[in-house]
Structure formats: C-alpha cells, structure tokens
Amino acid sequence: MLSKELLKEISLPALLLDLDAFDENCKNIAGKANGKTIRIATKSIRSVSLLRRILQSNQVFKGLMAFTPQESIFLSEKGFDDILLGYPCWDMDALIKIAKINQTEKKIILMVDSHEHIDHLQRIALKTEGTFYLCIDVDMSTTFANLHFGVRRSPLNHEEAVLQLAKKIKQSTKLELIGMMGYEAQIAGVGDFMPSQYLKNTFISYLKKKSIPEVAARRTKAIKKLMNEGIRLSIVNGGGTGSLHTTTLEDCITEVTVGSGFYSPLLFDYYQSFSYKPSLFFALPIVRKPAPNIYTCLGGGYIASGATGKDKVPKPVYPIGGKLIPLEGAGEVQTPVYFEDTTLKIGDAIVFRAAKAGEICERFKEIICISNQQIVCRFDTYRGEGACFL
Ligand SMILES: Cc1ncc(COP(=O)(O)O)c(C=O)c1O
C-alpha cells in the first residue's frame, strides 16, 4: 500500500490506514459471526468515522462496547445507540447524564460486578428519577495448579454469586438487568504463536485448550441458573478478537465483542487460529543520521499497555529491514532505527506498526486513509475531535 512517492506527500509524523486491508478485515470478521452479532470494542478503534464504517459494512455488527462513561455519552451524542459500557464506573456526573440519556430512546448499559456498584447506581437512580440498564460481568479466568490464567476484574466466578447479584438488581424498580458478560481474556487476548518461543507457545496452547470448555461451562451454568429463577437476558456477551472462533460456538452467547482485529496490530500476528491484515501504521520522518546505518526519527515512543515487555514496542516495517536499537528502543521524541541500507535520507519516512490497536490513535488527530497507493480520505481520531477519555 505504501510507496516512497506517496509518503513524500504526507506531513509526518502521521497515522495511516490501509483502507483496503481494513475493509477486508471487516468482511473476514463478519464472516466468522456464526449466527451471533458482533459488538465493536471502541477502545480498539477510537475514531467515530471508522466505527460508523464498520457498522455500515455488515448487519452482523451491532452495538458498541465503550470503555469510559464519558466516552459512552460522547458516542451517544454522536448518534450511536446500544452502547454497552464494558467496565464499571463510579463517576457521579457521568452517571447522572447517563440516567438522562436512558430517559430518551437511547440506551447506555452499565457493567456491574458487586453489591457496591448496585447500591451506588440505585442511589443515583432514585435521586435523578432515572433508570439504569445493567449487565453483570462474570469472571472467566481459570486456575491450573497455582497459575491464574485470565484477568483480575470481576469477583463473580460462580453461578450462585451471579444469581445473588441478579436478584438484588431485580428488587429495584430503578434498575433493569439486561445482560451478562464474560470476557475470556486468556483466550481472546493471549497469543500462542510467538516467534522463537516454542515452549511458551506449546504451554499457552495447552492452557487455552483446557480453559475453553471451562469458560463455556461457567457461562452456561450462570445463564441456566438465572433462567431457572425466571430471569431472562437479551444480551449474553463474551470474547474478543482472539476468541471469535470459539466464543461463537456457545449456544448461550448472543454476541461477541471484537475490536483489535480491524486494525490487526503486532500482538495479533501471534495467534495460531487466525490472521487478519495489518491495516494501521504510523510514519515518522527521519530527522538525523548519526551514523551511516542509523536513521533517527522524530517521535515513536508509543509503547502499548499491559505487562511491560519487548512485545509492547512498535516495530519498523517499511522500508523492510529496519530494527530498533536495544539500548534506546522507541523514544519520547527520538527513535533511532538501524538499517543495513545506507541510502535512506533525512526527510524520508520510516513506517511502523504499534503493538496494540486503539492506543496509538491517542497520539494523532487524524487517520490518513490510503487505497490503491493514493490518499482517499482522512478521518478524525477521538483526539482530533478534542476528546480524550483514557
Ligand atoms: C470486556 C472486553 N471485551 C472484549 C475485549 C476484546 O477486545 P479486542 O477485540 O480489541 O481484543 C476486551 C479487550 O480488552 C475487553 O476488555
């Protein structure tokens, strides 16, 4: 998608989207829905125009999973509906606004996993005379020997605890239970095809295989328990990009969340069961040449979140053959890149990929879309719209 000539037209640093690859990813992801709908994880996109583009590309894409209350309000004001806030929130101002939005025809569904969350929402609902729609987050992590495989989020790891919380919600006239979510991060967000890590890959694949049926059983048991008590839910959400092929197999699931697969950042190169096309890149200008083989760029220190490690660092991908220098890595304002090739010049661009999907959008105001070696449009990121949530 990239050529030296095209990069010369662009003011650098810049965030670039291969629109053809992005559209192909939308098609491939939609093709794996297996009769479920797909909710878009907005944290992994962070551009209103691109969220709209995904939703318009296929009817299986339905609803958004937002990451902060302020963001869900912003998205609702932009015209989106069916917004599931994927993480609990406590912010009084935002919750008051959400209660008001819920009085219109739009819906923002809040995530809860504790009695404290429910008491807090109940107090605000009474004060504002509003309604909150709720989704219960069930822990999907699994334990093998002493190893905790999964994320530390919800404490609800048994159907009885889920039922108790559901009953408490049902007692309130101001709260309406709509859904249950169980995010199996250890399957959806952990690669099992890392380069030169045969033993680790084998161990992770083994844990994933053991974990998948446990996750399915826990979700099913929780739903059955609720149904036995006459509690029916319209949303049963699970999974992420990395578990689309397993989560969609479960009968009790109504929808799967997907975000990262659309941009397919570096960390999503390392899964055995699927591959999408890398679509999001950033280009930095070479501004110095401290040695014949070293080209120093402006910017580049866009390290991804999560457990710190080499896998969170961006990778130079164009021209081919670039390597970061271990003692400097990707720097706050300067990133040196080593090339065998000594013919690059100051002013040329080096193109990188980030380790994770949406975070890189916080560093740029616009996404320059490229198709057939040409710039075809420019979309604002959240930042470009003056919005900054996390
Ligand atoms: C609750 C929840 N659901 C789904 C996902 C999957 O998102 P993605 O497809 O971007 O990996 C995440 C990612 O962290 C998440 O936190």
The ligand as an ORCA input file, in Angstrom:
! r2SCAN-3c Opt
* xyz 0 1
  C     -14.517     -6.592     28.180
  C     -13.764     -6.824     26.919
  N     -14.376     -7.451     25.906
  C     -13.741     -7.677     24.746
  C     -12.438     -7.270     24.544
  C     -11.786     -7.611     23.235
  O     -11.290     -6.546     22.532
  P     -10.322     -6.775     21.282
  O     -11.094     -7.468     20.240
  O      -9.930     -5.395     20.929
  O      -9.162     -7.596     21.745
  C     -11.760     -6.622     25.573
  C     -10.357     -6.224     25.413
  O      -9.604     -5.915     26.281
  C     -12.432     -6.390     26.803
  O     -11.848     -5.758     27.841
*
